[in-house]
Amino acid sequence: MKKITPDYESTLKDLSPGQINELEMHSFLNLVNVIYSLLELLIMDGRQNTYLAEALQLTKGLTDETRKGKVDIFFPEHVREYKNVIRRTLHSLEKQALDEAERSEVRDARALLDYVFSVLDARLRELYDRIPAPDQWQHFTIDEIKKEYEEFFFTLEKNSNNRYRIVKNIACKEKNDYLVHLDIDNTDSSTIDMPLLFKDVIRDLISNARKYTHPGGTIQAGIRQHTGILRFVVADNGIGIPEEELPLVFEYAYRASNVGEIRTMGGGFGLTKALHVVQQFKGDMWIESELGKGTKIVIELPVPEGVQQPIHGASHEKKI
C-alpha cells in the first residue's frame, strides 16, 4: 500500500484559490450535474419546450458558477427561484404530454428531482454550518450517519435510470446489482465525530468506487473512531489504476488512462479533494490498486483533543 502523505501533498501546492473553492464545492457540482442529466434525458426524447431549454441553460450556468466556487449562488432565495423554474418546466412538460405514458415519465422525473432537491437542501445546511467554522468537527449519532449514507446510495441508484440497483444483502443481489457494505462504529460510544467536509469526501470516494466498478461488483466501506483516530476505508473490485499513475491521480482533474469511455458526472476532483481535506485536518492517506482487480483507499484523521460536541443542526439553520 502506497502512503500518499506527506510526500505527494506537493500536488496541491499550485492550486489556485478558485480551484480550492471548486474542490470544496464538488458535492454541489455533482448534484447540479445530476439535475442537468435528468433534464437532458427529457429533451433527448424529442420534446420541444421553451421552459425546458431555459431550465437547461440555467442549470448549465449554475454548474459554471459552482466550478468557480461561488457560494452566493446557493443562498436560499436563489435556490428557491431555481427550484421554481424546474418545477414550472415539469408542469409545462406534463401539460403538453401526448399520452399517459409521457405524463407518467414526467411525473417520475419530477419525483426524482424533488428527491435530489431534498438532498441539495441537506448539503446546503452543511455548507451554512461550515462557512463560519470550516475546521470545526461535529458530533453525530452513528444511526444518523448510517441513514444519511443510505439515502446517498438511494440517490446513486435512482440516478442510474434503472441500469443497476445497490443492495446490502448478497441474497438479494442480481447480475447488474452492486453489493455495498458500509459499517460505522466507535469503540467508545454510539456517536462519531467528523468535520462536515469529510462527509463529502466519504461520499465522493464511495461514488468513485461505484463509478469505476462495473455493475455486478462489490464495494466495501467502513468508518471507525478509535483511540483518537477517525479511520475511513473504501475498497472495490473495479478497474483499478495503473501502478505508475497512482501518484498522478491526486493531481487536479487528472483521470487515469484506463478510464476510457466510462461516463462521469464530476470533474475528476474526488481524490484531489480527499488529499486536500486530509492535509487540512493533518491526517494521513494510503492507496493500493491493481489493474483490473480494484482499488483500496485508507484515510486516518486525528481527532482533536477536547473536540467540542455541538448539537448538530442547531446553528446556521436556514429554510430553503
VOBA-500958 format. One record per residue (C-alpha): residue in one letter; y, x, z. Coordinates in Angstrom, 1 decimal. Layout:
BEGIN
residu; c2; c1; c3
a; Y; X; Z
...
//
This chain:
BEGIN
residu; c2; c1; c3
m; 0.0; 0.0; 0.0
k; 3.4; 1.4; -1.0
k; 6.2; 1.4; 1.5
i; 9.4; 0.4; -0.1
t; 11.8; 1.0; 2.8
p; 13.8; 3.2; 3.2
d; 13.0; 5.3; 0.0
y; 13.7; 2.6; -2.5
e; 16.7; 0.9; -0.9
s; 18.8; 3.1; -3.2
t; 18.1; 0.5; -5.9
l; 20.6; -1.7; -4.0
k; 23.5; 0.8; -3.8
d; 25.1; 0.0; -7.2
l; 25.0; -3.8; -6.7
s; 28.4; -5.3; -7.2
p; 29.8; -7.9; -4.7
g; 29.2; -10.5; -7.4
q; 25.6; -9.5; -7.7
i; 25.1; -9.6; -4.0
n; 26.6; -13.1; -3.9
e; 24.2; -14.1; -6.7
l; 21.2; -12.8; -4.7
e; 22.3; -14.8; -1.7
m; 22.8; -18.0; -3.8
h; 19.5; -17.5; -5.5
s; 17.9; -20.5; -3.8
f; 20.7; -22.8; -5.2
l; 20.3; -21.3; -8.6
n; 16.6; -22.2; -8.6
l; 17.4; -25.8; -7.6
v; 20.1; -26.2; -10.2
n; 17.7; -24.8; -12.8
v; 15.1; -27.4; -11.7
i; 17.6; -30.2; -12.3
y; 18.5; -28.8; -15.7
s; 14.9; -28.6; -16.7
l; 14.3; -32.3; -15.7
l; 17.3; -33.4; -17.7
e; 16.3; -31.3; -20.6
l; 12.9; -33.0; -20.7
l; 14.6; -36.3; -21.1
i; 16.7; -35.1; -24.0
m; 13.7; -33.4; -25.6
d; 12.1; -36.8; -26.0
g; 14.8; -37.5; -28.7
r; 17.2; -39.6; -26.6
q; 20.8; -39.5; -27.8
n; 23.1; -40.3; -24.9
t; 26.7; -39.2; -24.2
y; 26.2; -39.2; -20.4
l; 23.1; -37.0; -20.7
a; 24.9; -34.5; -22.8
e; 27.7; -34.4; -20.2
a; 25.2; -34.0; -17.3
l; 23.5; -31.1; -19.1
q; 26.9; -29.4; -19.7
l; 27.9; -29.9; -16.1
t; 24.6; -28.6; -14.8
k; 24.9; -25.5; -17.0
g; 28.4; -24.9; -15.7
l; 27.1; -25.2; -12.2
t; 24.5; -22.6; -13.0
d; 27.1; -20.3; -14.3
e; 29.3; -20.7; -11.3
t; 26.3; -20.2; -9.0
r; 25.5; -17.0; -10.7
k; 29.0; -15.8; -9.8
g; 28.2; -16.6; -6.2
k; 30.9; -19.2; -5.8
v; 30.3; -21.2; -2.6
d; 33.1; -23.7; -3.0
i; 31.3; -25.5; -5.8
f; 28.9; -26.7; -3.2
f; 31.5; -28.3; -1.0
p; 30.4; -31.8; -0.1
e; 33.0; -33.6; -2.3
h; 31.8; -31.6; -5.4
v; 28.2; -32.2; -4.6
r; 28.8; -36.0; -4.3
e; 30.6; -36.0; -7.6
y; 27.8; -34.1; -9.3
k; 25.2; -36.5; -7.9
n; 27.2; -39.5; -9.2
v; 27.3; -38.0; -12.7
i; 23.5; -37.5; -12.7
r; 22.8; -41.0; -11.3
r; 25.2; -42.6; -13.8
t; 23.3; -40.7; -16.6
l; 19.9; -42.0; -15.4
h; 21.3; -45.6; -15.1
s; 22.6; -45.3; -18.7
l; 19.2; -44.0; -20.0
e; 17.3; -46.8; -18.3
k; 19.6; -49.4; -19.8
q; 19.1; -48.0; -23.3
a; 15.3; -47.7; -22.9
l; 13.4; -49.4; -25.7
d; 10.4; -50.5; -23.7
e; 8.9; -50.5; -20.2
a; 7.2; -47.1; -20.8
e; 10.5; -45.4; -21.4
r; 12.1; -47.2; -18.4
s; 9.2; -46.0; -16.2
e; 9.7; -42.4; -17.4
v; 13.4; -42.6; -16.5
r; 12.6; -44.1; -13.1
d; 10.1; -41.3; -12.4
a; 12.8; -38.7; -13.3
r; 15.3; -40.5; -11.0
a; 12.8; -40.4; -8.1
l; 12.1; -36.7; -8.6
l; 15.8; -35.9; -9.0
d; 16.6; -37.8; -5.8
y; 14.0; -35.7; -4.0
v; 15.5; -32.5; -5.5
f; 18.9; -33.6; -4.2
s; 17.4; -34.1; -0.7
v; 16.1; -30.5; -0.9
l; 19.6; -29.4; -2.1
d; 21.2; -31.2; 0.9
a; 18.9; -29.3; 3.3
r; 19.7; -25.9; 1.7
l; 23.4; -26.8; 1.9
r; 23.1; -27.4; 5.6
e; 21.5; -24.0; 5.9
l; 24.4; -22.5; 3.9
y; 27.0; -24.1; 6.1
d; 25.2; -22.8; 9.2
r; 25.0; -19.2; 8.0
i; 28.5; -18.8; 6.5
p; 30.3; -18.2; 9.9
a; 27.4; -16.0; 11.2
p; 25.4; -14.5; 8.3
d; 23.4; -12.2; 10.6
q; 22.5; -14.8; 13.2
w; 18.9; -15.5; 14.0
q; 18.0; -19.2; 14.6
h; 15.3; -20.8; 16.6
f; 12.8; -23.3; 15.1
t; 9.7; -25.0; 16.2
i; 6.6; -24.0; 14.3
d; 6.0; -27.6; 13.3
e; 9.5; -27.8; 11.8
i; 8.9; -24.7; 9.7
k; 5.5; -25.9; 8.5
k; 7.0; -29.2; 7.5
e; 9.8; -27.5; 5.5
y; 7.3; -25.4; 3.6
e; 5.0; -28.3; 2.9
e; 8.0; -30.1; 1.3
f; 8.7; -26.9; -0.7
f; 5.1; -26.9; -2.0
f; 5.6; -30.6; -2.9
t; 8.7; -29.7; -4.9
l; 6.9; -26.9; -6.8
e; 4.1; -29.3; -7.7
k; 6.4; -32.2; -8.8
n; 8.4; -29.8; -10.9
s; 5.2; -28.8; -12.8
n; 5.2; -32.1; -14.7
n; 1.6; -32.7; -13.8
r; 0.4; -29.2; -15.1
y; -1.1; -28.4; -11.7
r; -1.4; -29.5; -8.1
i; -1.1; -27.5; -4.9
v; -3.8; -28.1; -2.4
k; -4.6; -26.7; 1.1
n; -8.3; -27.7; 1.2
i; -10.7; -25.9; -1.1
a; -12.9; -29.1; -1.1
c; -10.0; -30.8; -2.9
k; -9.4; -28.1; -5.5
e; -9.9; -28.8; -9.2
k; -9.8; -26.4; -12.1
n; -6.0; -26.1; -12.5
d; -5.1; -26.5; -8.8
y; -3.5; -23.8; -6.8
l; -5.2; -23.2; -3.4
v; -2.3; -22.3; -1.0
h; -2.8; -21.3; 2.7
l; 0.3; -20.9; 4.9
d; -0.3; -20.0; 8.6
i; 2.5; -19.7; 11.1
d; 2.2; -18.6; 14.8
n; 4.0; -17.0; 17.7
t; 1.8; -15.3; 20.2
d; 4.3; -16.3; 23.0
s; 5.3; -19.8; 22.2
s; 5.3; -22.8; 19.8
t; 8.6; -21.7; 18.4
i; 9.7; -19.0; 16.0
d; 12.9; -17.1; 15.3
m; 14.3; -16.0; 11.9
p; 17.5; -15.6; 10.0
l; 18.3; -18.5; 7.7
l; 18.5; -16.2; 4.7
f; 15.0; -15.0; 5.4
k; 13.7; -18.6; 5.0
d; 15.0; -18.3; 1.4
v; 13.1; -15.0; 1.0
i; 9.8; -16.6; 2.1
r; 10.3; -19.5; -0.4
d; 11.2; -17.0; -3.2
l; 8.2; -14.8; -2.7
i; 5.7; -17.7; -2.4
s; 7.3; -19.2; -5.6
n; 6.9; -15.8; -7.3
a; 3.2; -15.7; -6.3
r; 2.7; -19.1; -7.8
k; 4.7; -18.2; -10.9
y; 2.7; -15.1; -11.7
t; -0.7; -16.5; -10.8
h; -2.5; -18.7; -13.4
p; -3.3; -22.3; -12.5
g; -6.6; -22.3; -10.5
g; -5.5; -19.3; -8.5
t; -5.1; -18.7; -4.7
i; -2.1; -17.8; -2.7
q; -2.3; -16.8; 1.0
a; 0.8; -16.5; 3.2
g; 1.4; -16.0; 6.8
i; 4.3; -15.8; 9.3
r; 3.8; -14.3; 12.7
q; 6.1; -13.4; 15.6
h; 4.6; -10.9; 18.0
t; 5.9; -8.2; 20.4
g; 9.5; -8.3; 18.9
i; 8.4; -8.3; 15.3
l; 8.6; -11.1; 12.7
r; 6.0; -10.4; 10.1
f; 5.5; -12.2; 6.7
v; 2.7; -11.6; 4.3
v; 2.0; -13.2; 0.9
a; -0.9; -12.3; -1.3
d; -2.1; -13.8; -4.6
n; -4.8; -13.2; -7.2
g; -2.4; -13.3; -10.1
i; -1.5; -11.0; -13.0
g; -0.4; -8.1; -10.8
i; 2.2; -5.4; -11.6
p; 1.6; -2.1; -13.5
e; 1.4; 0.7; -10.9
e; 4.2; 2.7; -12.5
e; 6.5; -0.3; -12.3
l; 6.1; -1.0; -8.6
p; 9.4; 0.7; -7.6
l; 11.2; -0.8; -10.6
v; 10.5; -4.5; -9.8
f; 13.0; -4.2; -6.9
e; 15.9; -3.4; -9.3
y; 18.3; -6.2; -10.1
a; 17.0; -8.7; -12.7
y; 14.0; -6.4; -13.6
r; 10.9; -8.1; -14.9
a; 7.5; -6.3; -15.1
s; 6.4; -5.6; -18.6
n; 3.3; -7.7; -18.3
v; 5.2; -11.0; -17.6
g; 5.1; -11.8; -21.3
e; 5.6; -15.4; -22.1
i; 5.5; -16.7; -18.6
r; 8.3; -19.2; -18.3
t; 10.6; -18.6; -15.3
m; 13.4; -20.6; -13.9
g; 15.1; -17.9; -11.9
g; 16.9; -14.8; -12.8
g; 14.4; -12.1; -11.8
f; 16.1; -11.6; -8.4
g; 13.3; -12.5; -5.9
l; 12.2; -9.0; -5.0
t; 15.7; -7.6; -5.1
k; 16.9; -10.3; -2.8
a; 14.0; -9.7; -0.5
l; 14.8; -6.0; -0.2
h; 18.5; -6.8; 0.3
v; 17.7; -9.1; 3.2
v; 15.1; -6.6; 4.7
q; 17.8; -3.9; 4.6
q; 20.4; -6.3; 6.1
f; 18.2; -7.0; 9.0
k; 16.9; -3.4; 9.4
g; 13.3; -4.3; 8.6
d; 10.5; -2.7; 6.5
m; 8.7; -3.8; 3.3
w; 5.5; -2.8; 1.6
i; 3.9; -3.8; -1.7
e; 0.4; -3.5; -3.1
s; -0.6; -4.7; -6.6
e; -3.4; -4.2; -9.1
l; -3.0; -5.2; -12.7
g; -5.0; -8.4; -13.4
k; -6.0; -8.8; -9.7
g; -2.9; -9.7; -7.8
t; -0.1; -8.7; -5.5
k; 0.4; -8.4; -1.8
i; 3.8; -8.1; -0.1
v; 4.4; -7.4; 3.6
i; 7.7; -7.7; 5.4
e; 8.5; -6.9; 9.0
l; 11.8; -7.6; 10.7
p; 12.6; -6.5; 14.3
v; 13.6; -9.5; 16.4
p; 16.9; -8.5; 18.2
e; 16.7; -8.3; 22.0
g; 18.1; -11.4; 23.6
v; 18.2; -13.4; 20.4
q; 20.3; -16.5; 21.0
q; 18.4; -19.7; 20.5
p; 20.9; -22.4; 19.4
i; 19.8; -25.9; 18.8
h; 19.0; -25.9; 15.1
g; 21.4; -28.0; 13.1
a; 23.9; -28.6; 15.9
s; 26.6; -26.6; 14.2
h; 28.4; -26.9; 10.9
e; 26.5; -30.2; 10.1
k; 28.2; -31.9; 7.2
k; 27.4; -35.1; 5.5
i; 26.8; -34.7; 1.7
//
